[in-house]
Amino acid sequence: MEERDFFDEKPEQRTHTLTCPHCGKADEYQLGWLVRRKKAQLGRGADERDRARFAKAQSYMVRRDDLAACKNIRCRKRFDVAGVQSVAFL
């Protein structure tokens, strides 16, 4: 079985406070995350190795957006989202 068989995937939007490195203005930005929640039980056809991997698995989120556009009207430059982790456990 693959790791994807252990989780339910759902995209979500989360709000983060980021600062534009070009103009220095801090603001709230919506970043896209892919949330993978562990299923309640393992499906059929799993062997002992799959059961052991499923027991160790945890729910987690993966950040989908790597860039954000500045909300300052005078700036509007795109910048890298470096202050937020790319993977976070729930």
DSSP file (Angstrom, degrees, kcal/mol; ACC not computed):
  #  RESIDUE AA STRUCTURE BP1 BP2  ACC     N-H-->O    O-->H-N    N-H-->O    O-->H-N    TCO  KAPPA ALPHA  PHI   PSI    X-CA   Y-CA   Z-CA
    1    1 A M              0   0    0      0, 0.0     2,-0.2     0, 0.0    44,-0.0   0.000 360.0 360.0 360.0 150.5    0.0    0.0    0.0
    2    2 A E    >   -     0   0    0      1,-0.1     3,-1.1     0, 0.0     4,-0.3  -0.521 360.0-110.2 -91.9 164.0    1.1    3.6   -0.6
    3    3 A E  G >  S+     0   0    0      1,-0.3     3,-1.7     2,-0.2     4,-0.4   0.830 114.9  65.5 -62.3 -32.9    1.2    6.3    2.0
    4    4 A R  G >  S+     0   0    0      1,-0.3     3,-1.0     2,-0.2    -1,-0.3   0.770  90.5  65.4 -62.4 -25.5   -1.8    8.1    0.3
    5    5 A D  G <  S+     0   0    0     -3,-1.1    -1,-0.3     1,-0.2    38,-0.2   0.672  96.8  56.9 -70.6 -16.0   -4.0    5.1    1.2
    6    6 A F  G <  S+     0   0    0     -3,-1.7    33,-2.7    -4,-0.3     2,-0.3   0.616 106.1  55.7 -87.2 -14.2   -3.5    6.0    4.9
    7    7 A F  E <   -A   38   0A   0     -3,-1.0     2,-0.5    -4,-0.4    31,-0.2  -0.835  66.8-136.5-126.5 154.8   -4.8    9.6    4.7
    8    8 A D  E     -A   37   0A   0     29,-2.7    29,-2.4    -2,-0.3     2,-0.4  -0.953  31.7-148.3-101.7 127.4   -7.8   11.7    3.6
    9    9 A E  E     +A   36   0A   0     -2,-0.5    27,-0.2    27,-0.2    25,-0.0  -0.796  24.0 164.2-102.9 139.6   -6.6   14.7    1.6
   10   10 A K  E     -A   35   0A   0     25,-1.8    25,-2.6    -2,-0.4     2,-0.2  -0.943  32.3-126.8-151.9 129.6   -8.3   18.1    1.6
   11   11 A P  E     +A   34   0A   0      0, 0.0     2,-0.3     0, 0.0    23,-0.2  -0.544  33.1 179.7 -76.0 143.4   -7.1   21.6    0.5
   12   12 A E  E     -A   33   0A   0     21,-2.9    21,-3.1    -2,-0.2     2,-0.5  -0.957  25.0-133.4-139.5 156.9   -7.5   24.4    3.0
   13   13 A Q  E     -A   32   0A   0     -2,-0.3     2,-0.3    19,-0.2    19,-0.2  -0.953  24.6-174.7-110.3 131.3   -6.7   28.1    3.2
   14   14 A R  E     -A   31   0A   0     17,-2.4    17,-3.0    -2,-0.5     2,-0.4  -0.954  21.8-124.7-126.2 147.1   -5.0   29.4    6.4
   15   15 A T  E     +A   30   0A   0     -2,-0.3     2,-0.3    15,-0.2    15,-0.2  -0.762  30.8 175.2 -94.5 133.2   -4.2   33.0    7.3
   16   16 A H  E     -A   29   0A   0     13,-2.5    13,-3.0    -2,-0.4     2,-0.7  -0.982  31.5-123.5-135.1 146.4   -0.6   34.0    8.2
   17   17 A T  E     +A   28   0A   0     -2,-0.3     2,-0.3    11,-0.2    11,-0.2  -0.827  39.8 173.9 -90.7 118.1    1.0   37.3    9.0
   18   18 A L  E     -A   27   0A   0      9,-2.4     9,-2.4    -2,-0.7     2,-0.5  -0.900  25.0-138.1-125.1 153.5    3.9   38.0    6.5
   19   19 A T  E     -A   26   0A   0     -2,-0.3     7,-0.2     7,-0.2    64,-0.1  -0.950  20.7-126.1-114.0 128.7    6.2   40.9    5.9
   20   20 A C     >  -     0   0    0      5,-2.2     4,-1.8    -2,-0.5     5,-0.1  -0.567  12.0-151.2 -70.6 126.7    7.1   42.0    2.4
   21   21 A P  T  4 S+     0   0    0      0, 0.0    -1,-0.1     0, 0.0    58,-0.0   0.686  91.8  54.2 -73.5 -15.9   10.9   42.2    2.1
   22   22 A H  T  4 S+     0   0    0      3,-0.1    -2,-0.0    55,-0.1    57,-0.0   0.932 127.6  11.8 -83.4 -49.6   10.7   44.9   -0.5
   23   23 A C  T  4 S-     0   0    0      2,-0.1    -1,-0.1    54,-0.1    51,-0.0   0.622  92.9-127.9-106.3 -16.0    8.5   47.5    1.2
   24   24 A G     <  +     0   0    0     -4,-1.8     2,-0.4     1,-0.3    -5,-0.0   0.562  56.4 144.6  83.5   8.5    8.6   46.2    4.8
   25   25 A K        -     0   0    0     -5,-0.1    -5,-2.2    -6,-0.0     2,-0.4  -0.689  39.4-146.2 -86.1 130.1    4.8   46.2    5.3
   26   26 A A  E     +A   19   0A   0     -2,-0.4     2,-0.3    -7,-0.2    -7,-0.2  -0.768  30.5 153.6 -94.3 140.0    3.3   43.4    7.3
   27   27 A D  E     -A   18   0A   0     -9,-2.4    -9,-2.4    -2,-0.4     2,-0.4  -0.958  46.4 -89.0-156.3 168.9   -0.2   42.1    6.4
   28   28 A E  E     -A   17   0A   0     -2,-0.3     2,-0.4   -11,-0.2   -11,-0.2  -0.738  42.8-173.0 -87.8 131.6   -2.4   39.0    6.6
   29   29 A Y  E     -A   16   0A   0    -13,-3.0   -13,-2.5    -2,-0.4     2,-0.6  -0.966  23.0-129.7-127.7 142.7   -2.1   36.6    3.7
   30   30 A Q  E     -A   15   0A   0     -2,-0.4     2,-0.4   -15,-0.2   -15,-0.2  -0.818  28.2-169.7 -89.8 121.9   -4.1   33.5    2.8
   31   31 A L  E     -A   14   0A   0    -17,-3.0   -17,-2.4    -2,-0.6     2,-0.4  -0.918  19.6-123.8-114.0 141.3   -1.8   30.5    2.1
   32   32 A G  E     -A   13   0A   0     -2,-0.4    32,-3.0   -19,-0.2    33,-1.2  -0.668  29.7-176.5 -85.8 134.4   -3.0   27.2    0.6
   33   33 A W  E     -AB  12  63A   0    -21,-3.1   -21,-2.9    -2,-0.4     2,-0.6  -0.940  24.6-139.4-126.7 148.7   -2.3   24.0    2.5
   34   34 A L  E     -AB  11  62A   0     28,-2.9    28,-2.2    -2,-0.3     2,-0.5  -0.951  25.6-155.7-106.0 111.7   -3.0   20.4    1.6
   35   35 A V  E     -AB  10  61A   0    -25,-2.6   -25,-1.8    -2,-0.6     2,-0.6  -0.785   8.3-167.2 -95.6 124.6   -4.2   18.7    4.8
   36   36 A R  E     -AB   9  60A   0     24,-3.2    24,-2.4    -2,-0.5     2,-0.4  -0.928   6.8-170.1-113.9 108.4   -3.7   15.0    5.2
   37   37 A R  E     -A    8   0A   0    -29,-2.4   -29,-2.7    -2,-0.6     2,-0.1  -0.825  27.9-111.8-101.2 135.8   -5.7   13.5    8.1
   38   38 A K  E     -A    7   0A   0     -2,-0.4   -31,-0.2   -31,-0.2    21,-0.1  -0.400  34.7-116.6 -65.9 135.3   -5.0    9.9    9.1
   39   39 A K        -     0   0    0    -33,-2.7    -1,-0.1    -2,-0.1     3,-0.1  -0.286  19.4-117.4 -69.2 158.8   -8.0    7.6    8.4
   40   40 A A  S    S+     0   0    0      1,-0.2     2,-0.3     2,-0.0    -1,-0.1   0.885  92.4   5.7 -66.4 -39.9   -9.7    5.9   11.4
   41   41 A Q  S    S-     0   0    0    -35,-0.0     2,-0.2     0, 0.0    -1,-0.2  -0.978  81.7 -99.5-145.4 159.4   -8.8    2.4   10.2
   42   42 A L        -     0   0    0     -2,-0.3     3,-0.1     1,-0.1   -36,-0.1  -0.503  41.2-116.8 -79.0 143.1   -6.7    0.7    7.6
   43   43 A G        -     0   0    0    -38,-0.2     3,-0.5    -2,-0.2    -1,-0.1  -0.071  40.7 -76.9 -71.8 176.6   -8.3   -0.6    4.5
   44   44 A R  S    S+     0   0    0      1,-0.2    -1,-0.2     0, 0.0     0, 0.0  -0.271 107.3  43.9 -72.0 159.8   -8.5   -4.3    3.4
   45   45 A G  S    S+     0   0    0      1,-0.3     2,-0.4    -3,-0.1    -1,-0.2   0.669  76.4 141.1  82.3  17.7   -5.5   -6.1    1.8
   46   46 A A        -     0   0    0     -3,-0.5    -1,-0.3    -4,-0.1     2,-0.1  -0.751  35.6-153.9 -95.4 139.0   -2.9   -4.7    4.2
   47   47 A D     >  -     0   0    0     -2,-0.4     4,-2.1     1,-0.0     5,-0.2  -0.328  39.3 -84.6 -97.5-173.0   -0.1   -6.9    5.4
   48   48 A E  H  > S+     0   0    0      1,-0.2     4,-2.1     2,-0.2     5,-0.2   0.870 127.5  53.3 -62.1 -39.0    1.9   -6.6    8.7
   49   49 A R  H  > S+     0   0    0      1,-0.2     4,-2.1     2,-0.2    -1,-0.2   0.905 109.6  48.4 -64.7 -40.9    4.4   -4.1    7.2
   50   50 A D  H  > S+     0   0    0      2,-0.2     4,-2.4     1,-0.2    -1,-0.2   0.887 109.8  52.4 -65.9 -39.1    1.5   -1.8    6.1
   51   51 A R  H  X S+     0   0    0     -4,-2.1     4,-2.0     2,-0.2    -2,-0.2   0.886 109.2  49.8 -64.1 -38.4   -0.1   -2.1    9.6
   52   52 A A  H  X S+     0   0    0     -4,-2.1     4,-1.3     2,-0.2    -2,-0.2   0.911 112.1  47.3 -66.4 -42.4    3.2   -1.1   11.2
   53   53 A R  H  X S+     0   0    0     -4,-2.1     4,-1.0     1,-0.2    -2,-0.2   0.887 111.4  51.8 -64.8 -38.6    3.5    1.9    8.9
   54   54 A F  H  < S+     0   0    0     -4,-2.4     3,-0.3     1,-0.2    -1,-0.2   0.876 105.5  55.0 -66.2 -37.7   -0.1    2.9    9.6
   55   55 A A  H  < S+     0   0    0     -4,-2.0    -1,-0.2     1,-0.2    -2,-0.2   0.842 111.8  44.2 -64.3 -33.1    0.4    2.8   13.3
   56   56 A K  H  < S+     0   0    0     -4,-1.3    -1,-0.2    -3,-0.1    -2,-0.2   0.647  90.8 109.6 -84.7 -16.3    3.4    5.3   13.0
   57   57 A A     <  -     0   0    0     -4,-1.0     2,-0.3    -3,-0.3   -19,-0.0  -0.284  48.4-167.1 -66.9 145.8    1.6    7.6   10.6
   58   58 A Q        -     0   0    0    -21,-0.0     2,-0.2   -22,-0.0    -2,-0.0  -0.922  27.9-101.5-128.6 154.4    0.5   11.1   11.8
   59   59 A S        +     0   0    0     -2,-0.3    31,-2.0   -21,-0.1     2,-0.3  -0.527  52.0 165.3 -71.5 142.6   -1.8   13.7   10.4
   60   60 A Y  E     -BC  36  89A   0    -24,-2.4   -24,-3.2    29,-0.3     2,-0.4  -0.961  31.3-128.5-153.9 169.2    0.0   16.6    8.7
   61   61 A M  E     -BC  35  88A   0     27,-2.8    27,-2.2    -2,-0.3     2,-0.4  -0.953  11.9-156.5-124.3 143.5   -0.2   19.6    6.4
   62   62 A V  E     -BC  34  87A   0    -28,-2.2   -28,-2.9    -2,-0.4     2,-0.3  -0.986  22.7-125.2-120.4 127.6    1.9   20.5    3.4
   63   63 A R  E     -B   33   0A   0     23,-3.0   -30,-0.3    -2,-0.4    23,-0.0  -0.555  23.7-175.9 -73.1 129.7    2.1   24.1    2.2
   64   64 A R        +     0   0    0    -32,-3.0     2,-0.5    -2,-0.3   -31,-0.2   0.762  61.8  73.8 -95.4 -31.1    1.2   24.5   -1.4
   65   65 A D        +     0   0    0    -33,-1.2     3,-0.1     1,-0.1    -1,-0.1  -0.754  44.6 169.9 -92.8 125.5    1.9   28.2   -1.9
   66   66 A D        +     0   0    0     -2,-0.5    15,-2.6     1,-0.1     2,-0.3   0.602  66.4  48.5-103.7 -17.8    5.5   29.3   -2.2
   67   67 A L  E     -D   80   0B   0     13,-0.2     2,-0.3    15,-0.0    13,-0.2  -0.920  59.4-169.7-125.6 150.1    5.0   32.9   -3.3
   68   68 A A  E     -D   79   0B   0     11,-2.3    11,-2.9    -2,-0.3     2,-0.5  -0.984  21.0-129.0-134.5 147.9    2.7   35.7   -2.1
   69   69 A A  E     -D   78   0B   0     -2,-0.3     9,-0.2     9,-0.2     8,-0.1  -0.831  32.5-110.4 -98.1 132.9    2.0   39.1   -3.7
   70   70 A C        -     0   0    0      7,-2.7    -1,-0.0    -2,-0.5   -51,-0.0  -0.313  16.3-148.0 -61.3 139.4    2.4   42.2   -1.6
   71   71 A K        +     0   0    0    -46,-0.1     2,-0.4     4,-0.1    -1,-0.1   0.541  66.2 109.3 -88.2  -7.6   -0.9   43.9   -0.7
   72   72 A N    >>  -     0   0    0      1,-0.2     4,-1.5   -47,-0.1     3,-0.7  -0.569  68.0-141.9 -69.4 125.5    0.6   47.3   -0.6
   73   73 A I  T 34 S+     0   0    0     -2,-0.4    -1,-0.2     1,-0.3    -3,-0.0   0.833  99.3  49.5 -61.2 -34.2   -0.7   49.2   -3.7
   74   74 A R  T 34 S+     0   0    0      1,-0.1    -1,-0.3     2,-0.0    -2,-0.1   0.743 121.1  33.1 -77.9 -22.3    2.6   50.9   -4.3
   75   75 A C  T <4  +     0   0    0     -3,-0.7    -2,-0.2     2,-0.1     3,-0.1   0.913  61.8 162.7 -97.0 -68.9    4.7   47.7   -4.1
   76   76 A R     <  +     0   0    0     -4,-1.5     2,-0.2     1,-0.2    -3,-0.1   0.635  30.5 147.8  54.6  19.7    2.6   44.7   -5.4
   77   77 A K        -     0   0    0     -8,-0.1    -7,-2.7    -5,-0.1     2,-0.3  -0.518  49.2-118.9 -83.0 151.9    5.8   42.6   -5.8
   78   78 A R  E     -D   69   0B   0     -9,-0.2     2,-0.3    -2,-0.2    -9,-0.2  -0.689  34.4-174.6 -87.6 142.2    5.8   38.9   -5.3
   79   79 A F  E     -D   68   0B   0    -11,-2.9   -11,-2.3    -2,-0.3     2,-0.2  -0.957  28.7 -99.3-138.1 157.9    8.0   37.5   -2.5
   80   80 A D  E     -D   67   0B   0     -2,-0.3     2,-1.3   -13,-0.2   -13,-0.2  -0.516  29.5-127.8 -76.6 138.1    9.0   34.1   -1.3
   81   81 A V        +     0   0    0    -15,-2.6     3,-0.1    -2,-0.2    -1,-0.1  -0.721  51.3 147.2 -87.1  92.9    7.1   32.7    1.8
   82   82 A A        +     0   0    0     -2,-1.3    -1,-0.2     1,-0.1     4,-0.1   0.645  55.5  66.6-103.6 -18.6   10.1   31.8    3.9
   83   83 A G  S    S+     0   0    0     -3,-0.2     2,-0.4   -64,-0.1    -1,-0.1   0.471  90.5  72.3 -85.3  -0.7    8.8   32.5    7.4
   84   84 A V  S    S-     0   0    0     -3,-0.1   -21,-0.0   -68,-0.0   -68,-0.0  -0.949  86.9-113.2-119.2 134.2    6.2   29.6    7.4
   85   85 A Q        -     0   0    0     -2,-0.4     3,-0.1     1,-0.1    -2,-0.1  -0.215  13.6-141.4 -60.3 151.9    7.1   25.9    7.6
   86   86 A S  S    S+     0   0    0      1,-0.2   -23,-3.0   -24,-0.1     2,-0.4   0.735  89.0  32.4 -88.0 -24.1    6.5   23.8    4.5
   87   87 A V  E     +C   62   0A   0    -25,-0.2     2,-0.4   -27,-0.0    -1,-0.2  -1.000  68.6 178.3-133.0 132.2    5.3   20.8    6.5
   88   88 A A  E     -C   61   0A   0    -27,-2.2   -27,-2.8    -2,-0.4     2,-0.2  -0.998  22.4-134.4-136.6 132.6    3.5   20.9    9.9
   89   89 A F  E      C   60   0A   0     -2,-0.4   -29,-0.3   -29,-0.2   -30,-0.0  -0.601 360.0 360.0 -83.0 145.0    2.1   18.1   12.0
   90   90 A L              0   0    0    -31,-2.0   -30,-0.1    -2,-0.2    -1,-0.1   0.417 360.0 360.0 -92.2 360.0   -1.4   18.4   13.4
